[in-house]
Amino acid sequence: MFYILVQRKGDKGCSLGRQNARPRRAQEELFHDRKRGRSTLFLQIARGGHEAQGFTLIEVLVVLSIIGVLAGLLLSAVVAARESGRRIQCMNNLKQIGIALQSYVGKHGLFPSAYATGTIEPGGPFENGPCWGWGAMILGEMDQSAVYNSINFSFSFLNGPSRTVRQVRFSRYLCPSSEDLGPIVLPAPFGQIALEDLAPGNYVASAGTRDPTSGLTADGGTVVLRESNKDGAMFVNSGVAFSQVTDGASNTLLVGERSRNLADATWVGTAPLPVGIVCARSSNPRTRCLFANILVTSHTGPENQNGQLVWVDRPNYPASGADGYWSRHPGGCNFLICDGSVRFLKDSIDPRIFGSLATRAGGEGVTAEGW
């Protein structure tokens, strides 16, 4: 119940009215205030026979909780939709790379090598360049003829004249889900810097099952040489034809992802062994630092642990070294297959099957149902 103070015509004072809703009509009561010598009108208004009430604290808390839950669900849906779009864009990048590689094979009859180099001594492990990578070799097929024609493939990109080229970033070589950490700073063994302006990339060639490098270096700078199996589709100085992919082009990995939260990669190429090193950013890598030729290559395993070959590697493996496959996509990584298709391999894949997919002529007999 509430009261309305009204002014009546002809009265010196004011009138306070009171209306009753049952029946809904005004009932006037004249009241004479003897002390003040004026008349006051009360108009009573009743609303449904009871007073209006507000929300209780419990009701407010329940409503706020419901709004919070709905907002959380909406935010999760938005994040998932954005990541789905980034994953599709990443797959499209690999698809375009696949088309370019198919065009390269059509012109040259072979897949490009992961990188091309000479050696200081015939058959020796130490390289003298030029070390341009597979990503640079297919620029002409990626509608980047101007950049491709500006490259002198006879000289290393570490030289001054190639500085402008090695800094160029191509969106086709970058997965939108990966971190943008700026240009690659490439350290050399023993604390020196080889270069600090190398354009990044997120796609690396499949060199096969074993390490794509012919050597590795520990954090302290100790160099230990070892040979790669070179049983994949693209590795150092390779020249693999379709006819050599006897496991089947639809069952052989060609290119995979590496997000920069694990380690750096690039489309440009690599520093000659043992000039540069690449270190993993993972919190628990098996091999902290490797030679820089893993900037353009990767492998699937098995790993040599205390003289035993152990099958543990798979996409997004928590203990991956700097030469692993990694992505920011939940559940696995995108891979380009030799037939030009793009597949999403789950991080729960059997490591032996994953390794079998990396070989071009291993005869493992992996079927599509297995991966």
Residue pairs with C-beta under 8 A, 6 or more apart in sequence:
1 44
1 45
1 46
1 47
1 51
2 45
3 16
3 17
3 18
3 42
3 43
3 44
3 45
4 16
4 17
4 18
4 19
4 43
4 45
5 14
5 15
5 16
5 17
6 14
6 15
6 16
6 17
6 41
6 43
7 14
7 15
8 14
8 15
8 39
8 41
11 38
11 39
12 38
13 33
13 36
13 38
13 39
13 40
14 40
15 39
15 40
15 41
15 42
15 43
16 40
16 41
16 42
16 43
17 26
17 28
17 41
17 42
17 43
17 44
17 45
18 27
18 29
18 42
18 43
18 44
18 45
19 25
19 26
19 27
19 43
19 44
19 45
19 46
20 27
20 44
20 45
20 46
21 45
21 46
21 47
21 48
21 49
22 46
22 49
26 43
27 43
27 44
28 41
28 42
28 43
29 41
29 42
30 39
30 41
31 39
31 40
31 41
31 42
32 38
32 39
33 39
33 40
55 63
83 177
83 329
83 330
86 175
86 176
86 177
86 329
87 177
87 329
87 334
87 344
89 175
89 176
90 175
90 176
90 177
90 202
90 257
90 327
90 329
90 334
91 334
91 342
91 344
93 171
93 172
93 173
93 174
93 175
93 203
94 203
94 255
94 334
94 335
94 336
94 342
95 336
95 340
95 342
96 142
96 172
97 138
97 142
97 172
97 173
97 203
97 255
97 336
98 254
98 255
98 336
98 337
98 340
98 341
98 342
99 141
99 340
100 138
100 141
100 142
101 111
101 112
101 138
101 141
101 254
101 255
101 336
101 340
102 340
103 138
103 141
104 111
104 112
104 137
104 138
104 141
105 111
105 241
105 242
109 241
110 239
110 240
110 241
111 233
111 234
111 238
111 239
111 240
111 241
111 254
111 338
112 134
112 137
112 138
112 234
113 134
113 137
113 234
113 235
113 236
113 237
113 238
113 239
114 133
114 134
114 205
114 207
114 212
114 234
114 235
114 236
114 238
114 293
114 296
114 297
115 131
115 132
115 133
115 134
115 236
115 269
115 270
115 293
115 296
115 297
116 130
116 131
116 132
116 137
116 153
116 236
116 237
117 127
117 128
117 129
117 130
117 131
117 236
117 237
117 272
118 127
118 128
118 129
119 125
119 126
119 127
119 128
120 126
120 127
120 128
125 214
125 215
125 225
125 273
126 272
126 273
126 274
127 272
127 273
128 272
129 155
129 156
129 158
129 272
130 153
130 154
130 155
130 156
130 157
130 269
131 156
131 157
131 269
131 270
131 271
131 272
131 293
132 151
132 153
132 157
132 268
132 269
133 266
133 267
133 268
133 269
133 270
133 295
133 296
134 205
134 234
134 296
135 173
135 201
135 203
135 266
135 267
135 268
135 269
135 296
136 148
136 151
136 153
136 157
136 267
136 268
136 269
137 153
139 145
139 147
139 148
139 151
140 148
140 149
142 170
142 172
144 170
147 165
147 168
150 164
150 165
151 157
151 162
151 165
152 161
152 162
155 161
155 162
156 162
156 272
157 165
157 166
157 268
157 269
158 194
158 195
158 271
158 275
163 197
165 268
166 195
166 197
166 198
166 199
166 268
167 183
167 197
167 198
167 199
168 199
169 199
169 200
170 199
170 201
170 267
173 201
173 202
173 203
173 267
174 200
174 201
174 202
175 202
175 203
175 257
175 259
175 327
175 328
175 334
177 259
177 327
177 328
177 329
178 202
178 259
178 260
178 261
178 327
178 328
179 259
179 260
179 261
179 328
180 260
181 200
181 260
182 200
183 196
183 197
183 198
183 199
183 200
184 196
184 198
184 199
184 200
184 264
184 266
184 295
185 193
185 195
185 196
185 198
186 193
186 194
186 195
186 196
186 198
186 264
186 271
186 276
186 277
186 278
186 292
186 295
187 193
187 194
187 276
187 277
187 279
188 194
188 271
188 275
188 276
188 277
189 217
189 221
189 223
189 274
189 277
190 221
191 221
194 271
194 275
194 276
194 292
195 271
195 276
198 266
198 268
199 266
199 267
199 268
200 260
200 264
200 265
200 266
201 265
201 266
201 267
201 268
202 257
202 258
202 259
202 260
202 265
203 255
203 256
203 257
203 258
203 265
203 267
203 336
204 255
204 256
204 257
204 258
204 265
204 294
204 295
204 296
204 297
204 298
204 325
205 212
205 232
205 233
205 234
205 235
205 254
205 255
205 296
205 297
205 298
206 232
206 233
206 234
206 252
206 253
206 254
206 255
206 256
206 297
206 298
206 299
206 300
206 358
207 228
207 230
207 232
207 234
207 235
207 236
207 297
207 298
207 299
207 358
208 228
208 229
208 230
208 231
208 232
208 235
208 299
208 300
208 358
208 359
208 360
209 229
209 231
209 232
209 299
209 300
209 301
209 302
209 355
209 358
209 359
209 362
210 228
210 229
210 231
210 299
210 301
210 302
211 226
211 228
211 290
211 299
211 323
212 228
212 232
212 235
212 236
212 293
212 294
212 297
212 298
212 299
212 323
213 228
213 273
213 290
213 291
213 293
213 294
213 297
213 323
214 225
214 226
214 227
214 228
214 236
214 273
214 291
215 223
215 224
215 225
215 226
215 273
215 274
215 291
216 223
216 224
216 226
216 287
216 289
216 290
216 291
217 223
217 224
217 274
217 277
217 289
217 290
217 291
218 224
218 288
218 289
219 279
219 288
219 289
223 274
228 235
228 236
228 299
230 236
230 238
231 358
231 359
231 360
231 361
231 362
232 253
232 299
232 358
232 359
232 360
233 240
233 245
233 252
233 253
233 254
233 338
233 360
234 240
234 254
234 255
234 297
235 297
236 293
236 297
240 360
242 249
242 338
244 360
244 361
245 252
245 338
245 360
245 361
246 360
246 361
246 363
247 356
247 359
247 360
247 361
247 362
247 363
247 364
247 366
249 337
249 338
249 339
250 337
250 338
250 339
250 341
250 368
251 337
251 357
251 366
251 367
251 368
252 337
252 338
252 357
252 358
252 359
252 360
253 300
253 335
253 336
253 337
253 338
253 357
253 358
254 335
254 336
254 337
254 338
255 335
255 336
256 298
256 315
256 325
256 333
256 334
256 335
256 336
257 315
257 325
257 326
257 327
257 329
257 333
257 334
257 335
258 265
258 298
258 324
258 325
258 326
258 327
259 326
259 327
259 328
260 281
261 281
261 282
261 326
261 328
262 280
262 281
262 282
262 320
262 322
262 324
262 326
263 278
263 279
263 280
263 281
263 282
263 294
263 321
263 322
263 323
263 324
263 326
264 278
264 295
265 295
265 296
266 295
266 296
267 296
268 295
269 295
269 296
270 276
270 292
270 293
270 294
270 295
270 296
271 292
271 293
273 291
273 292
273 293
274 291
275 292
276 291
276 292
277 289
277 290
277 291
277 292
278 289
278 290
278 291
278 292
278 294
278 295
278 322
278 323
279 288
279 289
279 290
279 322
280 287
280 288
280 289
280 320
280 321
280 322
280 324
282 318
282 319
282 320
282 321
284 318
284 319
285 319
285 320
285 321
285 322
286 303
286 319
286 320
286 321
287 321
287 322
287 323
288 321
288 322
289 322
290 321
290 322
290 323
294 322
294 323
297 323
298 323
298 324
298 325
299 313
299 323
299 358
300 313
300 314
300 325
300 351
300 354
300 355
300 357
300 358
301 310
301 311
301 312
301 313
301 351
301 354
301 355
302 309
302 310
302 311
302 312
302 313
302 351
302 355
303 309
303 310
303 311
303 312
303 313
304 310
311 351
311 352
311 355
312 319
312 351
313 320
313 324
313 351
313 354
313 355
314 347
314 348
314 349
314 350
314 351
314 354
315 325
315 326
315 327
315 332
315 333
315 345
315 346
315 347
315 349
315 354
316 325
316 326
316 327
316 332
316 333
316 347
317 324
317 347
320 326
325 333
325 335
326 333
327 333
327 334
329 344
331 344
331 346
331 347
331 348
332 344
332 345
332 346
332 347
332 348
332 349
333 344
333 345
333 347
334 342
334 343
334 344
334 345
335 342
335 343
335 344
335 345
336 342
337 343
338 360
343 371
345 354
345 357
345 371
349 371
350 370
353 366
353 370
353 371
354 371
356 362
356 364
356 366
357 366
357 371
